[in-house]
Amino acid sequence: MSNNEVCAVVVTYNRKDLVEKCICGILAQKNSNCDIIVIDNGSTDGTEILFKEKFNIDNLRYFNMGENLGCAAGTSRGIKEAVIAGYKYIWVMDDDVLPHEDTLYELLKADKELHGEWGILSSAAYWTDGSICESNRQKKTLFKFMKDEDYNKRYVRVCMVSLASMFIKAKVVKKVGLPLSEYFIYTEDYEFCSRVGKIFPIYVVPASKVTHAMKINRKANLVKDTPDRLYRYKHLYRNDVHCYRKLGIMGHLYLALKFVYTFIMVLLKEKGHKKEKIDTLITGYSEGFKFNPSVEKLDSIIISFRQT
């Protein structure tokens, strides 16, 4: 590994073509450099061969987890490796995120302009047609997302951001702990932000842009999604309940309103799989009130030497 202060962390699973474009985008950054850690959740599509042959380079480390432990566990492992290796900044993104050539430069520029007074910086994520990527629209409050016009501002203070392009200080991770591996998928980013935001400000940097190559530009939607993906929503609602119930009265109000709204939408709009989707919603919420994963802290770990 080199002496770069920044390490990009990318988690991937069976999306060889997309992760290849993601890594190429990271390597093509202008006026800034970073090392890369890739966490592979046991891909079976030739991803490991890709990294052994095309990306066998000095500033990239590849870890194969051997099985699909979920995005949350992969992200937590990648951040942990970066912190232990001694990096100052950790740049986290999904494997279908395509950084623009100045994405990292704008994040580092924001660091200087904000005099280092931040805990997380977030890029603006656009879909493939140039519109804002709805699943990555950052939250200004528990009930209020950023509007399109907010992305014309220099900075926007927010409370929750996604993993599309999350820029984190290592010292923040040491302070609040890692993202929760047990979440598996969904909400691990929001829950991590909820801990960071109690101590450090979180900002969106609209000048830092990425393209998120999702198949459909929409948030996770139980009503519109297909039955084969219902297992994902059990994780979503379980994790949401665990995340938001820790935020007091406003968090419980958010959960109640979301439950009622989703329940009504399923009753009104779902035709063929109404019972399965309502069961998924109720099961997820029920499990969430019993779900109590522990935060892994790094303050007891002796930070190793960086390899030069």
Phi and psi in degrees as GROMACS dihedral restraints (atoms count N, CA, C in turn):
[ dihedral_restraints ]
;  ai    aj    ak    al  type     phi  dphi    fc
    3     4     5     6     1   -92.2    20    10
    4     5     6     7     1  -169.0    20    10
    6     7     8     9     1   -96.6    20    10
    7     8     9    10     1    18.8    20    10
    9    10    11    12     1   -62.5    20    10
   10    11    12    13     1   146.0    20    10
   12    13    14    15     1   -83.5    20    10
   13    14    15    16     1   -18.1    20    10
   15    16    17    18     1  -108.4    20    10
   16    17    18    19     1   137.9    20    10
   18    19    20    21     1  -127.0    20    10
   19    20    21    22     1   122.6    20    10
   21    22    23    24     1   -81.8    20    10
   22    23    24    25     1   137.8    20    10
   24    25    26    27     1  -118.6    20    10
   25    26    27    28     1   121.7    20    10
   27    28    29    30     1  -123.7    20    10
   28    29    30    31     1   127.2    20    10
   30    31    32    33     1  -104.8    20    10
   31    32    33    34     1   132.4    20    10
   33    34    35    36     1  -136.2    20    10
   34    35    36    37     1   155.5    20    10
   36    37    38    39     1  -156.9    20    10
   37    38    39    40     1   108.0    20    10
   39    40    41    42     1    54.0    20    10
   40    41    42    43     1    41.1    20    10
   42    43    44    45     1  -136.7    20    10
   43    44    45    46     1    61.0    20    10
   45    46    47    48     1   -56.0    20    10
   46    47    48    49     1   -47.0    20    10
   48    49    50    51     1   -64.8    20    10
   49    50    51    52     1   -39.7    20    10
   51    52    53    54     1   -71.6    20    10
   52    53    54    55     1   -44.1    20    10
   54    55    56    57     1   -65.9    20    10
   55    56    57    58     1   -30.6    20    10
   57    58    59    60     1   -61.7    20    10
   58    59    60    61     1   -44.6    20    10
   60    61    62    63     1   -65.4    20    10
   61    62    63    64     1   -38.3    20    10
   63    64    65    66     1   -61.2    20    10
   64    65    66    67     1   -49.1    20    10
   66    67    68    69     1   -64.7    20    10
   67    68    69    70     1   -40.9    20    10
   69    70    71    72     1   -60.9    20    10
   70    71    72    73     1   -37.4    20    10
   72    73    74    75     1   -65.3    20    10
   73    74    75    76     1   -39.2    20    10
   75    76    77    78     1   -65.9    20    10
   76    77    78    79     1   -43.0    20    10
   78    79    80    81     1   -68.7    20    10
   79    80    81    82     1   -20.6    20    10
   81    82    83    84     1   -92.6    20    10
   82    83    84    85     1    10.0    20    10
   84    85    86    87     1   -60.4    20    10
   85    86    87    88     1   136.9    20    10
   87    88    89    90     1  -101.0    20    10
   88    89    90    91     1   143.0    20    10
   90    91    92    93     1    62.4    20    10
   91    92    93    94     1    19.1    20    10
   93    94    95    96     1  -164.1    20    10
   94    95    96    97     1   152.5    20    10
   96    97    98    99     1  -133.7    20    10
   97    98    99   100     1   155.6    20    10
   99   100   101   102     1  -155.0    20    10
  100   101   102   103     1   157.6    20    10
  102   103   104   105     1   -89.0    20    10
  103   104   105   106     1   171.7    20    10
  105   106   107   108     1  -135.9    20    10
  106   107   108   109     1   136.0    20    10
  108   109   110   111     1  -119.2    20    10
  109   110   111   112     1   125.6    20    10
  111   112   113   114     1  -110.9    20    10
  112   113   114   115     1   127.3    20    10
  114   115   116   117     1  -108.4    20    10
  115   116   117   118     1   114.2    20    10
  117   118   119   120     1  -102.4    20    10
  118   119   120   121     1   118.4    20    10
  120   121   122   123     1   -81.2    20    10
  121   122   123   124     1    48.8    20    10
  123   124   125   126     1    74.6    20    10
  124   125   126   127     1    39.8    20    10
  126   127   128   129     1   -58.3    20    10
  127   128   129   130     1   147.0    20    10
  129   130   131   132     1  -119.7    20    10
  130   131   132   133     1    16.1    20    10
  132   133   134   135     1  -107.1    20    10
  133   134   135   136     1    15.7    20    10
  135   136   137   138     1    93.6    20    10
  136   137   138   139     1     9.7    20    10
  138   139   140   141     1   -60.2    20    10
  139   140   141   142     1   -41.9    20    10
  141   142   143   144     1   -63.0    20    10
  142   143   144   145     1   -39.3    20    10
  144   145   146   147     1   -63.5    20    10
  145   146   147   148     1   -40.0    20    10
  147   148   149   150     1   -55.8    20    10
  148   149   150   151     1   -45.5    20    10
  150   151   152   153     1   -75.5    20    10
  151   152   153   154     1   -27.5    20    10
  153   154   155   156     1   -74.4    20    10
  154   155   156   157     1   -32.2    20    10
  156   157   158   159     1   -98.3    20    10
  157   158   159   160     1   -53.1    20    10
  159   160   161   162     1   -86.3    20    10
  160   161   162   163     1   -36.8    20    10
  162   163   164   165     1  -112.3    20    10
  163   164   165   166     1    34.0    20    10
  165   166   167   168     1   -83.5    20    10
  166   167   168   169     1    73.9    20    10
  168   169   170   171     1  -124.0    20    10
  169   170   171   172     1   160.3    20    10
  171   172   173   174     1   -63.9    20    10
  172   173   174   175     1   -33.2    20    10
  174   175   176   177     1   -96.7    20    10
  175   176   177   178     1    19.9    20    10
  177   178   179   180     1  -131.3    20    10
  178   179   180   181     1   131.4    20    10
  180   181   182   183     1  -116.8    20    10
  181   182   183   184     1   134.4    20    10
  183   184   185   186     1  -117.0    20    10
  184   185   186   187     1   128.0    20    10
  186   187   188   189     1  -120.9    20    10
  187   188   189   190     1   124.8    20    10
  189   190   191   192     1  -101.2    20    10
  190   191   192   193     1   116.5    20    10
  192   193   194   195     1   -73.6    20    10
  193   194   195   196     1   -14.1    20    10
  195   196   197   198     1    85.4    20    10
  196   197   198   199     1   -20.2    20    10
  198   199   200   201     1  -157.1    20    10
  199   200   201   202     1   164.3    20    10
  201   202   203   204     1   -82.2    20    10
  202   203   204   205     1    98.9    20    10
  204   205   206   207     1   -93.5    20    10
  205   206   207   208     1     3.3    20    10
  207   208   209   210     1    94.6    20    10
  208   209   210   211     1   158.2    20    10
  210   211   212   213     1   -61.6    20    10
  211   212   213   214     1   -38.4    20    10
  213   214   215   216     1   -62.9    20    10
  214   215   216   217     1   -46.5    20    10
  216   217   218   219     1   -67.1    20    10
  217   218   219   220     1   -38.9    20    10
  219   220   221   222     1   -64.4    20    10
  220   221   222   223     1   -43.1    20    10
  222   223   224   225     1   -63.6    20    10
  223   224   225   226     1   -44.7    20    10
  225   226   227   228     1   -60.6    20    10
  226   227   228   229     1   -43.6    20    10
  228   229   230   231     1   -64.4    20    10
  229   230   231   232     1   -43.5    20    10
  231   232   233   234     1   -63.1    20    10
  232   233   234   235     1   -44.2    20    10
  234   235   236   237     1   -64.0    20    10
  235   236   237   238     1   -40.9    20    10
  237   238   239   240     1   -60.6    20    10
  238   239   240   241     1   -45.6    20    10
  240   241   242   243     1   -61.3    20    10
  241   242   243   244     1   -40.4    20    10
  243   244   245   246     1   -67.5    20    10
  244   245   246   247     1   -41.1    20    10
  246   247   248   249     1   -66.4    20    10
  247   248   249   250     1   -46.1    20    10
  249   250   251   252     1   -61.7    20    10
  250   251   252   253     1   -34.8    20    10
  252   253   254   255     1   -72.3    20    10
  253   254   255   256     1   -12.0    20    10
  255   256   257   258     1    96.5    20    10
  256   257   258   259     1    15.8    20    10
  258   259   260   261     1   -72.2    20    10
  259   260   261   262     1   150.6    20    10
  261   262   263   264     1   -84.8    20    10
  262   263   264   265     1   -37.3    20    10
  264   265   266   267     1  -125.9    20    10
  265   266   267   268     1   145.9    20    10
  267   268   269   270     1  -126.6    20    10
  268   269   270   271     1   124.1    20    10
  270   271   272   273     1  -110.2    20    10
  271   272   273   274     1   105.2    20    10
  273   274   275   276     1  -102.0    20    10
  274   275   276   277     1   136.8    20    10
  276   277   278   279     1  -152.9    20    10
  277   278   279   280     1   157.7    20    10
  279   280   281   282     1   -74.1    20    10
  280   281   282   283     1   163.4    20    10
  282   283   284   285     1   -74.9    20    10
  283   284   285   286     1   -11.6    20    10
  285   286   287   288     1  -103.4    20    10
  286   287   288   289     1    17.5    20    10
  288   289   290   291     1   -94.3    20    10
  289   290   291   292     1   131.8    20    10
  291   292   293   294     1  -113.8    20    10
  292   293   294   295     1   104.1    20    10
  294   295   296   297     1   -66.7    20    10
  295   296   297   298     1   145.0    20    10
  297   298   299   300     1   -80.2    20    10
  298   299   300   301     1   165.9    20    10
  300   301   302   303     1   -67.0    20    10
  301   302   303   304     1   -18.5    20    10
  303   304   305   306     1  -114.6    20    10
  304   305   306   307     1    15.2    20    10
  306   307   308   309     1   -58.5    20    10
  307   308   309   310     1   -51.0    20    10
  309   310   311   312     1   -69.0    20    10
  310   311   312   313     1   -39.3    20    10
  312   313   314   315     1   -57.3    20    10
  313   314   315   316     1   -43.7    20    10
  315   316   317   318     1   -67.6    20    10
  316   317   318   319     1   -32.9    20    10
  318   319   320   321     1   -68.0    20    10
  319   320   321   322     1   -42.6    20    10
  321   322   323   324     1   -69.0    20    10
  322   323   324   325     1   -34.3    20    10
  324   325   326   327     1   -64.3    20    10
  325   326   327   328     1   -41.7    20    10
  327   328   329   330     1   -63.5    20    10
  328   329   330   331     1   -38.1    20    10
  330   331   332   333     1   -55.8    20    10
  331   332   333   334     1   -44.5    20    10
  333   334   335   336     1   -69.3    20    10
  334   335   336   337     1   -43.0    20    10
  336   337   338   339     1   -66.9    20    10
  337   338   339   340     1   -30.5    20    10
  339   340   341   342     1   -91.1    20    10
  340   341   342   343     1     5.3    20    10
  342   343   344   345     1    56.0    20    10
  343   344   345   346     1    32.4    20    10
  345   346   347   348     1    73.3    20    10
  346   347   348   349     1     6.6    20    10
  348   349   350   351     1   -88.2    20    10
  349   350   351   352     1    70.3    20    10
  351   352   353   354     1  -160.1    20    10
  352   353   354   355     1   163.4    20    10
  354   355   356   357     1  -112.9    20    10
  355   356   357   358     1   -39.5    20    10
  357   358   359   360     1  -138.1    20    10
  358   359   360   361     1   139.0    20    10
  360   361   362   363     1  -116.6    20    10
  361   362   363   364     1   144.5    20    10
  363   364   365   366     1  -129.0    20    10
  364   365   366   367     1   135.5    20    10
  366   367   368   369     1   -79.1    20    10
  367   368   369   370     1   163.0    20    10
  369   370   371   372     1   -84.6    20    10
  370   371   372   373     1   126.0    20    10
  372   373   374   375     1  -103.3    20    10
  373   374   375   376     1   125.9    20    10
  375   376   377   378     1  -112.0    20    10
  376   377   378   379     1   151.2    20    10
  378   379   380   381     1   -82.9    20    10
  379   380   381   382     1   177.6    20    10
  381   382   383   384     1   -67.1    20    10
  382   383   384   385     1   -17.4    20    10
  384   385   386   387     1   -94.9    20    10
  385   386   387   388     1     3.9    20    10
  387   388   389   390     1    93.5    20    10
  388   389   390   391     1    -5.3    20    10
  390   391   392   393     1   -84.5    20    10
  391   392   393   394     1   163.3    20    10
  393   394   395   396     1   -61.7    20    10
  394   395   396   397     1   136.2    20    10
  396   397   398   399     1   -76.8    20    10
  397   398   399   400     1   114.6    20    10
  399   400   401   402     1   -63.7    20    10
  400   401   402   403     1   -34.0    20    10
  402   403   404   405     1   -72.2    20    10
  403   404   405   406     1   -12.0    20    10
  405   406   407   408     1  -114.4    20    10
  406   407   408   409     1    10.9    20    10
  408   409   410   411     1   -68.9    20    10
  409   410   411   412     1   119.9    20    10
  411   412   413   414     1   -74.1    20    10
  412   413   414   415     1   154.9    20    10
  414   415   416   417     1   -96.8    20    10
  415   416   417   418     1   125.4    20    10
  417   418   419   420     1   -81.6    20    10
  418   419   420   421     1   -35.8    20    10
  420   421   422   423     1  -140.9    20    10
  421   422   423   424     1   179.0    20    10
  423   424   425   426     1   -59.0    20    10
  424   425   426   427     1   -30.3    20    10
  426   427   428   429     1  -111.0    20    10
  427   428   429   430     1     1.5    20    10
  429   430   431   432     1  -133.1    20    10
  430   431   432   433     1   118.5    20    10
  432   433   434   435     1   -90.4    20    10
  433   434   435   436     1   160.7    20    10
  435   436   437   438     1   -62.5    20    10
  436   437   438   439     1   143.6    20    10
  438   439   440   441     1   -95.0    20    10
  439   440   441   442     1   165.4    20    10
  441   442   443   444     1   -56.5    20    10
  442   443   444   445     1   -40.3    20    10
  444   445   446   447     1   -67.3    20    10
  445   446   447   448     1   -21.9    20    10
  447   448   449   450     1   -64.8    20    10
  448   449   450   451     1   -25.0    20    10
  450   451   452   453     1   -77.9    20    10
  451   452   453   454     1     0.6    20    10
  453   454   455   456     1   -93.9    20    10
  454   455   456   457     1    -4.5    20    10
  456   457   458   459     1   -85.9    20    10
  457   458   459   460     1   163.9    20    10
  459   460   461   462     1   -71.5    20    10
  460   461   462   463     1   -48.7    20    10
  462   463   464   465     1  -140.7    20    10
  463   464   465   466     1   150.9    20    10
  465   466   467   468     1  -135.4    20    10
  466   467   468   469     1   123.8    20    10
  468   469   470   471     1   -79.8    20    10
  469   470   471   472     1   132.7    20    10
  471   472   473   474     1  -134.9    20    10
  472   473   474   475     1   177.7    20    10
  474   475   476   477     1  -113.6    20    10
  475   476   477   478     1   -24.4    20    10
  477   478   479   480     1  -145.2    20    10
  478   479   480   481     1   136.0    20    10
  480   481   482   483     1  -134.8    20    10
  481   482   483   484     1   164.3    20    10
  483   484   485   486     1   -95.4    20    10
  484   485   486   487     1   179.0    20    10
  486   487   488   489     1   -89.3    20    10
  487   488   489   490     1    12.8    20    10
  489   490   491   492     1   -60.4    20    10
  490   491   492   493     1   -39.9    20    10
  492   493   494   495     1  -163.8    20    10
  493   494   495   496     1    87.4    20    10
  495   496   497   498     1  -108.1    20    10
  496   497   498   499     1   124.2    20    10
  498   499   500   501     1  -108.6    20    10
  499   500   501   502     1   118.2    20    10
  501   502   503   504     1  -124.9    20    10
  502   503   504   505     1   143.7    20    10
  504   505   506   507     1   -82.8    20    10
  505   506   507   508     1   136.4    20    10
  507   508   509   510     1   -60.5    20    10
  508   509   510   511     1   -36.0    20    10
  510   511   512   513     1   -65.4    20    10
  511   512   513   514     1   -27.1    20    10
  513   514   515   516     1   -69.0    20    10
  514   515   516   517     1   -42.9    20    10
  516   517   518   519     1   -61.7    20    10
  517   518   519   520     1   -40.9    20    10
  519   520   521   522     1   -63.4    20    10
  520   521   522   523     1   -29.5    20    10
  522   523   524   525     1   -79.4    20    10
  523   524   525   526     1   -44.8    20    10
  525   526   527   528     1  -104.9    20    10
  526   527   528   529     1   -13.5    20    10
  528   529   530   531     1    95.4    20    10
  529   530   531   532     1   176.4    20    10
  531   532   533   534     1   -84.0    20    10
  532   533   534   535     1   161.6    20    10
  534   535   536   537     1   -57.4    20    10
  535   536   537   538     1   154.4    20    10
  537   538   539   540     1   -79.2    20    10
  538   539   540   541     1   110.7    20    10
  540   541   542   543     1   -60.4    20    10
  541   542   543   544     1   -34.3    20    10
  543   544   545   546     1   -66.5    20    10
  544   545   546   547     1   -13.8    20    10
  546   547   548   549     1   -65.7    20    10
  547   548   549   550     1   -26.5    20    10
  549   550   551   552     1    67.3    20    10
  550   551   552   553     1   -66.3    20    10
  552   553   554   555     1  -149.0    20    10
  553   554   555   556     1   142.8    20    10
  555   556   557   558     1    79.2    20    10
  556   557   558   559     1   137.0    20    10
  558   559   560   561     1    72.4    20    10
  559   560   561   562     1    -5.6    20    10
  561   562   563   564     1   -62.3    20    10
  562   563   564   565     1   -30.5    20    10
  564   565   566   567     1   -70.9    20    10
  565   566   567   568     1   -45.4    20    10
  567   568   569   570     1   -63.8    20    10
  568   569   570   571     1   -41.7    20    10
  570   571   572   573     1   -64.6    20    10
  571   572   573   574     1   -41.3    20    10
  573   574   575   576     1   -61.4    20    10
  574   575   576   577     1   -43.7    20    10
  576   577   578   579     1   -62.0    20    10
  577   578   579   580     1   -35.7    20    10
  579   580   581   582     1   -63.1    20    10
  580   581   582   583     1   -32.4    20    10
  582   583   584   585     1   -77.5    20    10
  583   584   585   586     1   -43.0    20    10
  585   586   587   588     1   -64.4    20    10
  586   587   588   589     1   -43.5    20    10
  588   589   590   591     1   -64.7    20    10
  589   590   591   592     1   -17.5    20    10
  591   592   593   594     1   -73.0    20    10
  592   593   594   595     1   -18.0    20    10
  594   595   596   597     1  -121.2    20    10
  595   596   597   598     1   -37.8    20    10
  597   598   599   600     1  -127.8    20    10
  598   599   600   601     1   148.5    20    10
  600   601   602   603     1   -72.6    20    10
  601   602   603   604     1   150.6    20    10
  603   604   605   606     1  -119.2    20    10
  604   605   606   607     1   131.6    20    10
  606   607   608   609     1  -128.3    20    10
  607   608   609   610     1   147.3    20    10
  609   610   611   612     1   -93.2    20    10
  610   611   612   613     1   137.1    20    10
  612   613   614   615     1  -114.1    20    10
  613   614   615   616     1    89.7    20    10
  615   616   617   618     1   -59.0    20    10
  616   617   618   619     1   -25.2    20    10
  618   619   620   621     1   -69.0    20    10
  619   620   621   622     1   -21.4    20    10
  621   622   623   624     1   -89.6    20    10
  622   623   624   625     1   115.0    20    10
  624   625   626   627     1  -124.0    20    10
  625   626   627   628     1   146.3    20    10
  627   628   629   630     1  -134.2    20    10
  628   629   630   631     1   160.6    20    10
  630   631   632   633     1  -108.8    20    10
  631   632   633   634     1   127.4    20    10
  633   634   635   636     1  -103.7    20    10
  634   635   636   637     1   108.9    20    10
  636   637   638   639     1   -84.9    20    10
  637   638   639   640     1    56.3    20    10
  639   640   641   642     1   -72.9    20    10
  640   641   642   643     1   155.5    20    10
  642   643   644   645     1   -68.5    20    10
  643   644   645   646     1   -39.5    20    10
  645   646   647   648     1  -130.2    20    10
  646   647   648   649     1   138.2    20    10
  648   649   650   651     1   -90.2    20    10
  649   650   651   652     1    82.2    20    10
  651   652   653   654     1  -158.2    20    10
  652   653   654   655     1   158.8    20    10
  654   655   656   657     1   -72.2    20    10
  655   656   657   658     1   164.5    20    10
  657   658   659   660     1   -56.0    20    10
  658   659   660   661     1   128.5    20    10
  660   661   662   663     1  -139.1    20    10
  661   662   663   664     1   107.2    20    10
  663   664   665   666     1   -59.4    20    10
  664   665   666   667     1   -38.7    20    10
  666   667   668   669     1   -66.4    20    10
  667   668   669   670     1   -42.8    20    10
  669   670   671   672     1   -87.5    20    10
  670   671   672   673     1   -16.3    20    10
  672   673   674   675     1   -79.7    20    10
  673   674   675   676     1   163.3    20    10
  675   676   677   678     1   -88.2    20    10
  676   677   678   679     1   154.7    20    10
  678   679   680   681     1   -57.7    20    10
  679   680   681   682     1   -30.9    20    10
  681   682   683   684     1   -68.6    20    10
  682   683   684   685     1   -11.0    20    10
  684   685   686   687     1  -106.7    20    10
  685   686   687   688     1     9.3    20    10
  687   688   689   690     1   -63.9    20    10
  688   689   690   691     1   -30.3    20    10
  690   691   692   693     1   -59.2    20    10
  691   692   693   694     1   -31.0    20    10
  693   694   695   696     1   -65.1    20    10
  694   695   696   697     1   -35.1    20    10
  696   697   698   699     1   -74.7    20    10
  697   698   699   700     1   -25.3    20    10
  699   700   701   702     1   -63.0    20    10
  700   701   702   703     1   -40.5    20    10
  702   703   704   705     1   -64.7    20    10
  703   704   705   706     1   -44.1    20    10
  705   706   707   708     1   -58.9    20    10
  706   707   708   709     1   -51.6    20    10
  708   709   710   711     1   -71.9    20    10
  709   710   711   712     1   -37.2    20    10
  711   712   713   714     1   -59.5    20    10
  712   713   714   715     1   -47.8    20    10
  714   715   716   717     1   -68.3    20    10
  715   716   717   718     1   -39.5    20    10
  717   718   719   720     1   -58.5    20    10
  718   719   720   721     1   -46.4    20    10
  720   721   722   723     1   -61.9    20    10
  721   722   723   724     1   -45.0    20    10
  723   724   725   726     1   -62.5    20    10
  724   725   726   727     1   -42.4    20    10
  726   727   728   729     1   -65.3    20    10
  727   728   729   730     1   -51.5    20    10
  729   730   731   732     1   -81.9    20    10
  730   731   732   733     1   -25.8    20    10
  732   733   734   735     1   -67.9    20    10
  733   734   735   736     1   -17.7    20    10
  735   736   737   738     1   -79.7    20    10
  736   737   738   739     1    -6.6    20    10
  738   739   740   741     1   -98.4    20    10
  739   740   741   742     1    14.1    20    10
  741   742   743   744     1    82.2    20    10
  742   743   744   745     1  -153.3    20    10
  744   745   746   747     1   -59.6    20    10
  745   746   747   748     1   -44.0    20    10
  747   748   749   750     1   -65.5    20    10
  748   749   750   751     1   -35.7    20    10
  750   751   752   753     1   -65.2    20    10
  751   752   753   754     1   -42.7    20    10
  753   754   755   756     1   -67.5    20    10
  754   755   756   757     1   -36.0    20    10
  756   757   758   759     1   -63.5    20    10
  757   758   759   760     1   -44.3    20    10
  759   760   761   762     1   -57.6    20    10
  760   761   762   763     1   -45.9    20    10
  762   763   764   765     1   -63.1    20    10
  763   764   765   766     1   -41.8    20    10
  765   766   767   768     1   -63.7    20    10
  766   767   768   769     1   -45.5    20    10
  768   769   770   771     1   -65.7    20    10
  769   770   771   772     1   -40.1    20    10
  771   772   773   774     1   -65.2    20    10
  772   773   774   775     1   -40.7    20    10
  774   775   776   777     1   -62.3    20    10
  775   776   777   778     1   -50.1    20    10
  777   778   779   780     1   -61.9    20    10
  778   779   780   781     1   -45.5    20    10
  780   781   782   783     1   -61.6    20    10
  781   782   783   784     1   -47.8    20    10
  783   784   785   786     1   -64.1    20    10
  784   785   786   787     1   -41.9    20    10
  786   787   788   789     1   -58.9    20    10
  787   788   789   790     1   -46.5    20    10
  789   790   791   792     1   -66.2    20    10
  790   791   792   793     1   -41.8    20    10
  792   793   794   795     1   -63.1    20    10
  793   794   795   796     1   -38.5    20    10
  795   796   797   798     1   -64.9    20    10
  796   797   798   799     1   -44.3    20    10
  798   799   800   801     1   -61.7    20    10
  799   800   801   802     1   -39.6    20    10
  801   802   803   804     1   -82.2    20    10
  802   803   804   805     1   -35.9    20    10
  804   805   806   807     1  -112.2    20    10
  805   806   807   808     1   -23.1    20    10
  807   808   809   810     1   -79.5    20    10
  808   809   810   811     1   138.7    20    10
  810   811   812   813     1  -113.0    20    10
  811   812   813   814     1   -54.7    20    10
  813   814   815   816     1   -91.9    20    10
  814   815   816   817     1   -18.9    20    10
  816   817   818   819     1  -134.0    20    10
  817   818   819   820     1    39.6    20    10
  819   820   821   822     1   -60.3    20    10
  820   821   822   823     1   -48.3    20    10
  822   823   824   825     1   -63.9    20    10
  823   824   825   826     1   -44.6    20    10
  825   826   827   828     1   -61.1    20    10
  826   827   828   829     1   -39.2    20    10
  828   829   830   831     1   -74.5    20    10
  829   830   831   832     1   -37.3    20    10
  831   832   833   834     1   -66.6    20    10
  832   833   834   835     1   -40.0    20    10
  834   835   836   837     1   -61.7    20    10
  835   836   837   838     1   -39.7    20    10
  837   838   839   840     1   -62.0    20    10
  838   839   840   841     1   -44.6    20    10
  840   841   842   843     1   -62.2    20    10
  841   842   843   844     1   -49.1    20    10
  843   844   845   846     1   -66.1    20    10
  844   845   846   847     1   -42.5    20    10
  846   847   848   849     1   -63.7    20    10
  847   848   849   850     1   -44.3    20    10
  849   850   851   852     1   -60.6    20    10
  850   851   852   853     1   -46.5    20    10
  852   853   854   855     1   -63.2    20    10
  853   854   855   856     1   -43.1    20    10
  855   856   857   858     1   -62.1    20    10
  856   857   858   859     1   -44.5    20    10
  858   859   860   861     1   -65.6    20    10
  859   860   861   862     1   -32.3    20    10
  861   862   863   864     1   -63.6    20    10
  862   863   864   865     1   -33.5    20    10
  864   865   866   867     1   -77.4    20    10
  865   866   867   868     1   -12.2    20    10
  867   868   869   870     1  -105.2    20    10
  868   869   870   871     1   -11.7    20    10
  870   871   872   873     1   -77.2    20    10
  871   872   873   874     1   126.6    20    10
  873   874   875   876     1  -145.5    20    10
  874   875   876   877     1    65.5    20    10
  876   877   878   879     1   -69.4    20    10
  877   878   879   880     1   153.9    20    10
  879   880   881   882     1  -100.5    20    10
  880   881   882   883     1   147.6    20    10
  882   883   884   885     1   -82.7    20    10
  883   884   885   886     1   129.3    20    10
  885   886   887   888     1   -84.9    20    10
  886   887   888   889     1   119.9    20    10
  888   889   890   891     1   -98.5    20    10
  889   890   891   892     1   149.5    20    10
  891   892   893   894     1  -109.1    20    10
  892   893   894   895     1     3.6    20    10
  894   895   896   897     1   -67.6    20    10
  895   896   897   898     1   -18.2    20    10
  897   898   899   900     1   -93.9    20    10
  898   899   900   901     1    -3.9    20    10
  900   901   902   903     1   -87.5    20    10
  901   902   903   904     1   132.7    20    10
  903   904   905   906     1   -79.2    20    10
  904   905   906   907     1   117.9    20    10
  906   907   908   909     1   -69.4    20    10
  907   908   909   910     1   125.3    20    10
  909   910   911   912     1   -77.9    20    10
  910   911   912   913     1   168.4    20    10
  912   913   914   915     1   -66.0    20    10
  913   914   915   916     1   144.0    20    10
  915   916   917   918     1   -77.1    20    10
  916   917   918   919     1   137.2    20    10
  918   919   920   921     1   -74.6    20    10
  919   920   921   922     1   138.4    20    10
